[in-house]
Amino acid sequence: MARNTKTPRRGRVFYGWIALAGAALVYFTSSGTFFYSYGVFLPTMCDELGWSRAAMGAGLSLGLLTFGLPSPLIGASITRFGPRVNMVLGNLLAALGLVGMSLSHEVWHVYFFYGGLVGLGTGFGLYIACTTVVNNWFIRKRSLGMGLIIAAGGLGGFAFPPLVTWLISTIGWQMSWMVLAGINFTFAVLIGGLIL
C-alpha cells in the first residue's frame, strides 16, 4: 500500500474565508436596511403622511417580532435547505417588502410590508443563516469568524443611517426605500448568494 507523502500546497485561499466574506456582506446589508434605517425614515414619513410616531414605530416592533418568533422554523429550514437558500429567499422577501414600503400610504401598509415581509425575510436571511455559515466552515477560528460577522452588522449600523439621511434629503422617502431594496437585492441576494 503506497503512502501519500506529498505535502499540501500552500497559497490557496481557504474557501471558508470567501464564504465568511459573503455572509458578512449579507449581514452588513441586511442589518443596515432592517435594524438601522427605519428610524431615519420615521420622522419624514410621519410628518408627510400625518401618522403618529407611535403608530409607525409599531411597524418596527412588529418587524422585530416576525424576525425573532419563527426562529425554530428558521433553524429547521436551514438544517433542511442550507444557509444559502435561506439567505437568498429571505433577503428577496425583505427586498420586496422594502419596495412595498415605497408605496405605503396607510399605516397598515407599513405593518404588512415592514412588520411582515421585511421582518420575516430578514429573520430567514440574517442572523441564524450567517452564523451557520461560520459554524459550517470554521473550527479553530470560529470565534474570529463570529466576531467578523457581528462586526459587519455594526458597520451596517454605522454606514446606513447617514446614507439614508442623504437619500431622503436628495430623492425623497419613497425612492429611498426603492434604493434600499436595490441595495439589499444586489448585495444580500445576488452577490452574497453567489459567494456562498
C-alpha positions in Angstrom: 0.0 0.0 0.0 1.6 3.3 -1.1 1.7 6.1 1.2 1.0 9.7 0.1 4.0 11.7 1.1 3.0 14.9 -0.7 2.6 17.9 1.4 -0.5 20.1 0.7 0.1 23.1 -1.4 0.2 26.4 0.3 -1.1 29.6 -1.1 -4.6 28.6 -1.9 -7.2 30.6 0.0 -9.4 28.6 2.3 -12.9 28.8 0.9 -14.3 29.4 4.4 -12.9 32.9 4.2 -14.7 33.6 1.0 -18.0 32.2 2.4 -17.4 34.3 5.5 -17.0 37.4 3.3 -20.3 36.6 1.6 -22.1 36.1 4.9 -20.5 39.3 6.2 -21.8 41.2 3.2 -25.3 39.8 3.7 -25.1 40.7 7.5 -23.8 44.2 6.7 -26.5 44.9 4.2 -29.5 43.3 6.0 -28.6 44.8 9.3 -28.2 48.2 7.8 -31.6 48.1 5.9 -33.6 46.4 8.7 -32.3 47.5 12.1 -30.7 50.9 11.4 -32.6 52.6 8.6 -36.2 52.5 9.9 -35.7 55.2 12.5 -34.3 57.6 9.9 -37.5 57.3 7.7 -39.8 57.6 10.7 -39.9 61.4 11.2 -40.2 62.2 7.5 -43.0 59.6 6.8 -44.9 60.6 9.9 -44.8 64.3 9.0 -45.7 63.8 5.4 -48.4 61.2 6.0 -49.9 62.5 9.2 -49.2 59.4 11.3 -48.2 59.4 14.9 -44.7 58.2 15.7 -46.2 55.5 18.0 -48.3 54.1 15.1 -45.3 54.0 12.7 -43.0 52.8 15.5 -45.3 49.8 15.9 -44.2 48.7 12.4 -40.6 48.2 13.7 -41.9 46.3 16.8 -44.0 44.0 14.6 -40.9 43.5 12.3 -38.8 42.5 15.3 -41.5 40.0 16.3 -41.7 38.5 12.9 -37.9 38.5 12.8 -37.5 36.5 16.0 -40.5 34.4 16.7 -40.1 32.0 13.9 -36.5 31.2 14.9 -37.2 27.5 15.5 -38.8 27.2 12.0 -35.8 29.1 10.5 -33.4 26.7 12.2 -35.3 23.8 10.8 -35.3 25.4 7.3 -31.6 26.0 7.5 -31.0 22.3 8.5 -33.1 21.1 5.6 -32.2 23.6 2.8 -28.9 25.2 4.0 -28.0 28.7 4.8 -27.6 29.9 1.2 -31.2 29.1 0.2 -32.5 30.8 3.4 -30.3 33.9 2.8 -31.3 34.3 -0.8 -35.0 33.7 -0.4 -35.3 35.6 2.9 -33.5 38.6 1.6 -35.5 38.5 -1.6 -38.7 38.7 0.5 -37.1 41.5 2.5 -36.3 43.4 -0.7 -39.9 43.0 -1.9 -41.1 44.4 1.5 -38.7 47.4 1.1 -40.2 48.0 -2.4 -43.7 47.9 -0.7 -42.6 50.5 1.8 -42.1 52.9 -1.0 -45.8 52.5 -1.8 -47.1 52.9 1.7 -49.8 55.5 2.2 -51.7 53.9 5.1 -50.1 52.8 8.4 -51.3 49.2 7.8 -49.1 49.1 4.7 -46.1 49.6 7.0 -47.3 46.8 9.3 -47.7 44.4 6.3 -44.6 45.4 4.3 -42.1 46.1 7.1 -43.6 44.3 10.0 -44.5 41.3 7.9 -42.3 40.9 4.8 -39.2 42.7 5.8 -39.2 41.2 9.3 -39.8 37.7 8.2 -37.5 37.8 5.3 -34.7 39.3 7.4 -35.3 36.6 10.0 -34.8 33.9 7.5 -31.8 35.6 5.8 -29.8 37.1 8.6 -28.5 36.0 12.0 -29.1 32.3 12.1 -28.2 31.8 8.4 -25.0 33.9 8.7 -23.8 32.3 11.9 -24.5 28.8 10.4 -22.1 29.7 7.5 -19.3 30.4 10.1 -20.2 27.2 12.1 -20.1 25.1 8.9 -16.7 26.4 7.7 -14.7 27.1 10.8 -13.5 25.1 13.8 -10.3 26.7 15.2 -11.1 30.2 14.1 -14.9 30.0 14.7 -14.8 32.8 17.3 -13.0 35.1 15.0 -15.5 34.3 12.2 -18.4 35.1 14.5 -16.8 38.3 15.6 -16.3 39.4 12.0 -19.9 38.6 11.1 -21.2 40.6 14.1 -18.8 43.5 13.3 -20.2 43.6 9.8 -23.7 44.3 11.3 -22.2 47.1 13.4 -20.6 48.6 10.3 -24.1 48.5 8.6 -25.3 50.5 11.6 -22.5 53.0 11.0 -22.9 53.2 7.2 -26.7 53.1 6.5 -28.2 55.9 8.6 -26.1 58.7 7.0 -26.7 57.2 3.6 -30.5 57.0 4.2 -30.5 60.6 5.6 -28.7 61.8 2.4 -31.0 59.8 0.2 -34.2 61.1 1.8 -33.0 64.7 1.5 -32.0 64.2 -2.1 -34.6 61.9 -3.7 -37.4 61.7 -1.1 -38.5 58.8 1.2 -40.3 56.8 -1.5 -37.3 56.5 -3.8 -35.0 56.0 -0.8 -37.0 52.8 0.1 -36.5 51.7 -3.5 -32.8 52.3 -3.3 -32.6 50.3 -0.1 -34.5 47.5 -1.8 -32.0 47.6 -4.7 -29.0 47.6 -2.3 -30.5 44.7 -0.4 -31.2 42.8 -3.6 -27.8 43.4 -5.1 -25.6 42.7 -2.1 -27.6 40.3 0.1 -29.4 38.3 -2.6 -27.2 38.4 -5.8 -23.6 38.9 -4.6 -24.0 37.3 -1.2 -25.8 34.3 -2.7 -23.2 33.8 -5.4 -20.3 33.9 -3.0 -21.8 31.5 -0.6 
